Amino acid sequence: MSEFIEIRCGPHRFLVPSTDVDSIEVFKGRPEPFEGRRARRESLLLDGRVLAGSKVGGAPDHGVTLRVADPGRLETRIFVDKVGSLLRCDPDVIKPLPHAVAHLRDRFLGVWHDQAAQQYLFCVRPRKELALQRFFWRRRIRRALLTVRRGVDDRRTST
């Protein structure tokens, strides 16, 4: 039995393994694209819309953050638009990717059919199976960096 969390990043919907997510937190503050050379590490986020492949710019209005389980050297938080329900399914329900999108096999396990919405959702590979050290991922992660701007009413932004 596998457990996945439904995630929405811009127009994209994905299933992320629940073992990769340590916590889900409502985000308070205003993230904006990071344009500097140095920032406090606790104020950095990754924009899930950019990681998902959207070419979006600007600050998102609202969302939640996913704290990545077992982050390694740095604590990693990913900013996403919405988090849906927890899905439990047998591994054989996840179908392999079609040949038309074979180039996505290094990022996704397969597809799951959402009967209610009549959609297919990509199932993200577990984090330990992703080749995050490849140039493709490093470039995308650099583009996805967000920094947290202090709120107008808050002295300190909290997440």
C-alpha positions, -999 to +999 in steps of 0.1 A: +000+000+000+014+034-010+003+068+004+004+100-017-006+136-010-023+155-038-005+188-045-015+217-068+012+240-082-003+265-106-023+246-133-005+213-124-017+185-100+006+159-087+008+131-062+038+133-039+048+103-017+037+111+019+070+098+032+088+127+016+067+153+035+075+160+072+048+187+078+024+209+060+021+245+072-001+274+062+022+302+049+021+336+065+041+364+048+048+374+013+074+354-007+091+370-037+117+358-062+152+358-047+175+381-066+204+385-043+236+366-036+231+359+001+201+355+023+193+340+057+187+303+051+156+302+072+140+328+049+144+308+017+117+287+001+114+268-032+086+277-055+067+245-063+052+261-095+087+265-110+098+230-099+067+217-116+077+232-148+057+264-150+074+295-162+059+318-136+074+349-122+064+372-094+052+366-059+025+341-052-005+355-033-012+326-009-003+290-003+011+264+020+046+251+026+057+215+026+087+207+049+107+180+032+114+149+054+151+141+060+164+172+042+201+166+046+223+196+051+196+222+047+160+224+058+139+225+027+105+240+024+085+240-009+058+266-015+027+252-032-008+266-040-029+239-024-026+205-007-054+180-012-063+147+003-042+118+013-046+089-011-039+053-003-035+030-033-019-003-043+013+001-063-003-018-092-030+010-096-002+034-107+002+028-144+036+033-162+041+064-181+031+062-218+059+062-244+049+097-256+063+111-223+091+087-217+115+116-210+096+122-177+105+087-163+134+101-142+109+124-123+077+104-122+068+068-112+037+067-134+002+080-136-029+075-114-064+079-128-087+102-107-121+087-114-140+117-099-123+144-120-116+121-150-080+132-149-046+115-148-022+127-121+015+122-123+030+104-093+063+120-083+092+096-075+104+094-039+130+120-032+158+095-027+152+083-063+154+117-079+188+127-094+189+162-077+226+166-084+221+167-121+225+201-139+188+201-149+177+200-113+203+225-100+193+251-126+156+246-118+161+248-081+181+281-086+151+295-106+127+283-079+143+302-050+120+325-031+127+347-001+103+357+026+095+394+028+084+406+062+047+414+065+036+450+068+019+443+102+044+417+114+078+424+129+087+388+122+073+366+094+063+331+106+056+300+086 
